[in-house]
Amino acid sequence: MLRIGPVQLENPLLLAPIAGYCDLSFRLIVRSIQGPSGGVGLACTDLLCPQAMLMETTKTLWLAATCPEDQPVCMQIYGADGDLMAEAAQWAEAHGATTIDINMGCPVDKVTKRNGGSTLLCNPMHTVEHVAKKVVNAVKLPVTAKIRLGWDDSQLITDVLPPMLADVGIQAVTVHGRTTEQKFRGTARWVTSGRDSIRTVVETMARLHPSVPVIGNGDVKSPQDAKRMMDETGCAGVMIGRGALGQPWIFRDTAHYLRTGQVPPPLTQAERIRIVIEHFEKAFGYRGEKVALAMIRQRISWYSAGLQPWPRLKHDVHHMTSAAEFRDYMHGGLERIERGEPARPKEAYSSMPDELESAATGAA
């Protein structure tokens, strides 16, 4: 089990705050996929801009939207103005957050150019005294921080910043095993021979702040990856981001694997199709047709691998213009699969040129 301050999680698996992906509809889908050992332990919102939170802009209200079924939930805020961040944390506390996370790891230009995200790694003393401390003191909820190894290999903070954050009351630290300079390139450094890995943070915190858990993040794409990360780094929990986008059932599978050493039987193609349909319907219910269609066009590329064989799935969904068209298409495919037939009838694409038909039958 993983405890963050007074908050006891069901298991040590967390859904990362992925910009553009972790809205309420997706979090509810992740939470709905449970096995005998449970599912996700804590889910995070998208990154939230403090100014927009306090102004209560329409977009940010949707990004921060939650409900009783969406618990426990972490709201992640980003920025460099400690007073503004503290006010945003108070807003989050009043609007359903279970924990509040300070983003110190986002490498995206539009965040770092505002001195937020991983730019906070460049001046640890200022970050601790003028951001983290103010946020911690502003709320009663547990405050956590998500960091990277450093800005680049010449500015590593693995054994410097985490204990300083704990000194002022940060109650958990999540470490993405790359530098800002790497962004998402290369391999996440779980363990190395130097002081530039997730393992370094774990060892430092075990020595100086043993009650503050370290959560590992980066390159976890399977239950086996999660177990290996925990074994190799000693981290208390695992945060999964991109690895969950096309397979939200990864938390169900991983929770079972961590408990039993066995991966549960995979979901059937039909079960996975139902999950995609339900994701669309939740988005439609919360945001309407236009947003739901835009979402599913974006997400079908991630989902596609788990729905095969289904020729031209991505192509067809990308060109849909109404909710009714999407529903008819997906439910039709589901009904055929349940009858033991291909998801897409051969005649639907047999008139294509040979080379396109060959590609369609071999990929989505």
C-alpha positions as CSV (number, residue, x, y, z in Angstrom):
1,M,0.0,0.0,0.0
2,L,1.0,3.6,-0.6
3,R,0.3,6.4,1.9
4,I,0.7,10.1,1.0
5,G,0.5,11.9,4.4
6,P,-2.9,10.9,5.8
7,V,-4.2,9.6,2.5
8,Q,-4.1,5.8,2.2
9,L,-4.3,4.6,-1.4
10,E,-5.7,1.3,-2.4
11,N,-2.5,0.4,-4.2
12,P,0.7,2.0,-5.4
13,L,-0.4,2.8,-8.9
14,L,-1.0,6.3,-10.1
15,L,-2.4,7.8,-13.4
16,A,0.0,10.6,-14.5
17,P,-1.3,14.1,-15.2
18,I,-0.9,14.0,-19.0
19,A,-1.7,17.3,-20.7
20,G,-4.6,17.0,-23.1
21,Y,-5.6,13.5,-22.0
22,C,-6.5,13.2,-18.3
23,D,-10.0,14.7,-18.3
24,L,-12.8,13.4,-16.2
25,S,-14.1,11.1,-18.8
26,F,-10.8,9.3,-19.1
27,R,-10.2,9.1,-15.4
28,L,-13.6,7.5,-14.9
29,I,-12.8,5.0,-17.6
30,V,-9.6,4.1,-15.9
31,R,-11.3,3.8,-12.5
32,S,-14.1,1.6,-13.9
33,I,-11.7,-1.1,-15.0
34,Q,-11.2,-3.1,-11.9
35,G,-10.0,-6.6,-11.1
36,P,-9.8,-8.8,-8.0
37,S,-6.8,-6.7,-6.9
38,G,-8.3,-3.4,-7.8
39,G,-7.2,-0.8,-10.4
40,V,-5.7,2.6,-10.2
41,G,-4.8,4.0,-6.7
42,L,-4.8,7.7,-7.5
43,A,-5.6,9.6,-10.7
44,C,-4.4,13.0,-11.6
45,T,-6.0,15.8,-13.5
46,D,-4.5,17.6,-16.5
47,L,-2.0,20.4,-15.7
48,L,-3.9,23.3,-14.2
49,C,-2.9,27.0,-14.7
50,P,-3.3,28.9,-11.4
51,Q,-4.5,32.1,-13.1
52,A,-7.1,30.3,-15.1
53,M,-8.2,28.4,-12.0
54,L,-8.8,31.6,-10.1
55,M,-10.5,33.2,-13.1
56,E,-12.6,30.0,-13.4
57,T,-12.3,29.9,-17.2
58,T,-14.5,27.5,-19.0
59,K,-11.6,25.4,-20.2
60,T,-10.0,25.1,-16.8
61,L,-13.2,24.3,-15.1
62,W,-13.5,21.3,-17.4
63,L,-9.9,20.3,-16.8
64,A,-10.5,20.4,-13.1
65,A,-13.9,18.9,-13.1
66,T,-14.4,16.0,-10.8
67,C,-17.3,14.0,-9.1
68,P,-17.8,11.6,-6.2
69,E,-16.9,8.6,-8.4
70,D,-13.6,10.3,-9.3
71,Q,-11.9,9.8,-5.9
72,P,-9.2,9.9,-4.8
73,V,-8.0,12.6,-7.2
74,C,-4.9,14.8,-7.4
75,M,-5.1,18.2,-8.9
76,Q,-1.8,19.3,-10.4
77,I,-0.9,23.0,-10.6
78,Y,2.0,24.7,-12.4
79,G,3.8,28.0,-12.2
80,A,6.5,30.0,-10.4
81,D,4.5,32.6,-8.5
82,G,4.2,31.1,-5.0
83,D,1.4,33.4,-3.9
84,L,-0.7,32.6,-6.9
85,M,0.1,28.9,-6.6
86,A,-1.0,29.0,-3.0
87,E,-4.3,30.6,-4.0
88,A,-4.8,27.9,-6.7
89,A,-4.1,25.2,-4.1
90,Q,-6.8,26.6,-1.9
91,W,-9.2,26.6,-4.9
92,A,-8.3,23.0,-5.6
93,E,-8.9,22.1,-1.9
94,A,-12.3,23.7,-2.1
95,H,-13.2,21.9,-5.4
96,G,-12.7,18.2,-4.6
97,A,-9.0,17.5,-4.6
98,T,-7.7,14.8,-2.4
99,T,-4.0,15.8,-2.9
100,I,-2.4,18.7,-4.7
101,D,0.7,18.3,-6.8
102,I,3.2,20.9,-7.9
103,N,4.5,20.4,-11.4
104,M,8.2,20.6,-11.5
105,G,8.8,18.3,-14.4
106,C,6.9,19.4,-17.5
107,P,9.5,20.1,-20.3
108,V,7.0,21.6,-22.7
109,D,8.0,25.1,-24.0
110,K,4.7,26.8,-23.3
111,V,5.0,25.8,-19.6
112,T,8.8,26.4,-19.1
113,K,8.7,29.8,-20.9
114,R,6.4,30.9,-18.1
115,N,9.1,29.8,-15.6
116,G,6.9,26.8,-14.6
117,G,7.3,23.1,-14.9
118,S,10.9,21.9,-15.0
119,T,12.4,25.4,-14.8
120,L,11.7,25.1,-11.1
121,L,14.5,22.5,-11.0
122,C,17.1,25.2,-11.9
123,N,16.9,27.1,-8.6
124,P,16.1,24.6,-5.8
125,M,16.3,27.1,-3.0
126,H,13.9,29.6,-4.6
127,T,11.6,26.8,-5.6
128,V,11.4,25.4,-2.1
129,E,11.2,28.7,-0.2
130,H,9.0,30.7,-2.6
131,V,6.8,28.1,-4.2
132,A,6.6,24.7,-2.3
133,K,6.6,26.2,1.2
134,K,3.8,28.7,0.3
135,V,1.6,26.0,-1.2
136,V,2.1,23.6,1.7
137,N,1.3,26.3,4.2
138,A,-1.8,27.4,2.3
139,V,-3.8,24.1,2.5
140,K,-4.6,21.2,4.8
141,L,-4.4,18.6,2.1
142,P,-1.2,16.7,1.3
143,V,1.0,18.5,-1.2
144,T,3.3,16.5,-3.5
145,A,5.8,17.4,-6.2
146,K,6.6,15.8,-9.6
147,I,10.1,16.4,-10.7
148,R,12.7,15.3,-13.3
149,L,16.3,14.3,-12.7
150,G,17.4,17.9,-13.5
151,W,17.4,20.4,-16.3
152,D,20.3,18.6,-18.0
153,D,23.1,16.4,-17.0
154,S,25.1,19.4,-15.7
155,Q,22.2,20.4,-13.4
156,L,21.1,17.2,-11.6
157,I,19.0,17.7,-8.5
158,T,18.4,14.0,-7.5
159,D,20.0,14.2,-4.1
160,V,19.4,17.9,-3.5
161,L,15.9,19.1,-4.2
162,P,13.8,16.1,-2.9
163,P,15.0,16.3,0.7
164,M,14.6,20.1,0.6
165,L,11.0,19.7,-0.5
166,A,10.3,17.2,2.3
167,D,11.9,19.7,4.8
168,V,9.0,22.1,4.1
169,G,6.2,19.6,4.2
170,I,6.0,18.0,0.7
171,Q,4.6,14.5,1.4
172,A,5.6,12.5,-1.7
173,V,7.9,13.0,-4.6
174,T,7.3,11.6,-8.1
175,V,10.4,11.3,-10.3
176,H,10.4,11.1,-14.0
177,G,13.7,9.4,-15.0
178,R,14.7,11.9,-17.6
179,T,16.1,15.4,-17.7
180,T,14.3,18.3,-19.2
181,E,16.7,18.4,-22.1
182,Q,15.8,14.8,-22.9
183,K,12.0,15.6,-22.9
184,F,10.7,12.1,-23.8
185,R,13.7,10.9,-25.9
186,G,15.9,8.1,-24.9
187,T,15.4,5.7,-22.0
188,A,14.2,6.7,-18.5
189,R,17.0,6.3,-16.0
190,W,15.7,4.0,-13.3
191,V,19.1,2.9,-12.0
192,T,22.6,4.0,-13.1
193,S,26.2,3.8,-11.8
194,G,26.1,7.5,-11.1
195,R,23.8,9.9,-9.2
196,D,21.4,10.5,-12.1
197,S,18.5,8.1,-11.6
198,I,15.3,7.4,-9.8
199,R,17.2,5.1,-7.5
200,T,19.3,8.1,-6.4
201,V,16.2,9.9,-5.2
202,V,14.9,6.8,-3.4
203,E,18.2,6.3,-1.6
204,T,18.5,10.0,-0.6
205,M,15.0,10.1,0.8
206,A,15.4,6.7,2.6
207,R,18.3,8.3,4.4
208,L,16.9,11.7,5.2
209,H,13.1,11.4,5.0
210,P,12.1,7.8,5.2
211,S,8.4,8.6,5.7
212,V,8.1,10.5,2.4
213,P,7.5,8.0,-0.4
214,V,9.2,8.3,-3.8
215,I,7.1,7.4,-6.9
216,G,8.8,6.3,-10.1
217,N,7.7,7.5,-13.5
218,G,8.9,6.8,-17.1
219,D,8.8,4.0,-19.6
220,V,6.3,1.8,-17.8
221,K,4.3,0.1,-20.5
222,S,3.3,-3.2,-18.9
223,P,2.8,-4.8,-15.5
224,Q,6.2,-6.4,-15.7
225,D,7.8,-2.9,-16.2
226,A,6.0,-1.6,-13.1
227,K,7.3,-4.5,-11.0
228,R,10.8,-4.2,-12.4
229,M,10.8,-0.5,-11.7
230,M,9.8,-1.0,-8.1
231,D,12.4,-3.9,-7.6
232,E,15.3,-2.0,-9.2
233,T,14.7,1.5,-7.8
234,G,13.1,0.7,-4.5
235,C,10.3,3.2,-5.2
236,A,7.1,3.0,-3.2
237,G,4.8,3.5,-6.1
238,V,4.6,3.8,-9.9
239,M,3.0,6.5,-12.0
240,I,1.9,5.5,-15.5
241,G,1.3,8.1,-18.2
242,R,1.6,7.3,-21.9
243,G,1.5,3.6,-21.2
244,A,-2.1,4.0,-20.1
245,L,-3.4,6.0,-23.0
246,G,-4.2,3.1,-25.3
247,Q,-4.6,0.5,-22.5
248,P,-6.4,2.0,-19.5
249,W,-6.7,-1.6,-18.2
250,I,-3.0,-1.5,-17.5
251,F,-3.8,-0.6,-13.8
252,R,-6.1,-3.6,-13.4
253,D,-3.4,-5.9,-14.9
254,T,-0.6,-4.4,-12.9
255,A,-2.4,-4.4,-9.6
256,H,-3.1,-8.1,-10.1
257,Y,0.5,-8.8,-11.1
258,L,2.0,-7.0,-8.1
259,R,-0.2,-9.0,-5.8
260,T,0.0,-12.4,-7.4
261,G,2.9,-12.5,-9.7
262,Q,0.6,-13.4,-12.6
263,V,-0.9,-11.2,-15.3
264,P,-4.7,-11.8,-15.5
265,P,-6.3,-13.1,-18.7
266,P,-6.4,-10.2,-21.2
267,L,-9.6,-8.5,-22.0
268,T,-11.3,-9.7,-25.1
269,Q,-11.5,-7.6,-28.2
270,A,-15.2,-7.1,-27.5
271,E,-14.5,-5.9,-23.9
272,R,-11.9,-3.4,-25.2
273,I,-14.4,-2.1,-27.8
274,R,-17.0,-1.6,-25.1
275,I,-14.4,0.5,-23.1
276,V,-13.8,2.7,-26.1
277,I,-17.5,3.2,-26.7
278,E,-18.0,4.0,-23.0
279,H,-15.2,6.5,-23.1
280,F,-16.9,8.3,-26.0
281,E,-20.2,8.3,-24.3
282,K,-18.8,9.8,-21.1
283,A,-17.1,12.5,-23.1
284,F,-20.3,13.1,-25.0
285,G,-22.3,13.3,-21.8
286,Y,-20.0,15.8,-20.2
287,R,-18.9,17.9,-23.1
288,G,-21.2,17.3,-26.1
289,E,-20.8,15.9,-29.6
290,K,-18.1,18.2,-30.9
291,V,-15.6,17.6,-28.1
292,A,-16.4,13.9,-27.9
293,L,-15.7,13.5,-31.6
294,A,-12.4,15.5,-31.4
295,M,-11.4,13.3,-28.4
296,I,-12.1,10.0,-30.0
297,R,-10.3,11.0,-33.3
298,Q,-7.3,11.8,-31.2
299,R,-7.5,8.7,-28.9
300,I,-8.3,6.1,-31.5
301,S,-4.7,6.0,-32.6
302,W,-3.8,5.0,-29.1
303,Y,-6.6,2.5,-28.7
304,S,-6.2,0.9,-32.1
305,A,-3.5,-1.6,-31.2
306,G,-5.8,-3.2,-28.6
307,L,-8.8,-3.5,-31.0
308,Q,-7.1,-5.4,-33.8
309,P,-7.9,-7.0,-36.1
310,W,-10.0,-4.2,-37.4
311,P,-9.0,-3.0,-40.9
312,R,-9.0,0.8,-41.5
313,L,-10.3,1.5,-38.0
314,K,-8.2,4.7,-37.5
315,H,-8.9,5.9,-41.0
316,D,-12.6,5.5,-40.6
317,V,-12.9,7.1,-37.2
318,H,-10.8,10.0,-38.2
319,H,-13.3,10.9,-40.9
320,M,-16.4,10.6,-38.9
321,T,-18.6,13.8,-38.5
322,S,-21.3,12.8,-36.1
323,A,-21.8,10.9,-32.9
324,A,-24.5,8.7,-34.6
325,E,-22.0,7.7,-37.2
326,F,-19.4,6.7,-34.6
327,R,-22.0,4.8,-32.6
328,D,-23.3,2.9,-35.6
329,Y,-19.8,2.0,-36.7
330,M,-18.5,0.8,-33.3
331,H,-21.6,-1.1,-32.3
332,G,-21.8,-2.7,-35.7
333,G,-18.2,-3.9,-35.3
334,L,-18.9,-5.1,-31.8
335,E,-22.0,-7.1,-32.9
336,R,-20.0,-8.8,-35.7
337,I,-17.2,-9.7,-33.3
338,E,-19.7,-11.2,-30.8
339,R,-21.1,-13.3,-33.7
340,G,-17.6,-14.6,-34.4
341,E,-17.1,-12.5,-37.5
342,P,-14.5,-9.9,-38.5
343,A,-15.1,-6.4,-37.0
344,R,-15.2,-5.0,-40.5
345,P,-16.8,-7.0,-43.3
346,K,-14.6,-7.8,-46.2
347,E,-16.8,-6.2,-48.8
348,A,-16.5,-2.9,-47.0
349,Y,-12.9,-2.5,-48.3
350,S,-12.6,-5.1,-51.0
351,S,-13.1,-2.5,-53.7
352,M,-9.9,-0.7,-52.8
353,P,-6.7,-1.0,-54.9
354,D,-4.7,-4.1,-54.0
355,E,-2.0,-2.3,-52.2
356,L,-4.4,-0.4,-50.0
357,E,-6.4,-3.5,-49.3
358,S,-3.3,-5.3,-48.3
359,A,-2.4,-2.4,-45.9
360,A,-5.9,-2.3,-44.5
361,T,-6.0,-6.0,-43.7
362,G,-2.6,-5.8,-42.0
363,A,-3.1,-2.7,-39.9
364,A,-5.6,-0.3,-38.6
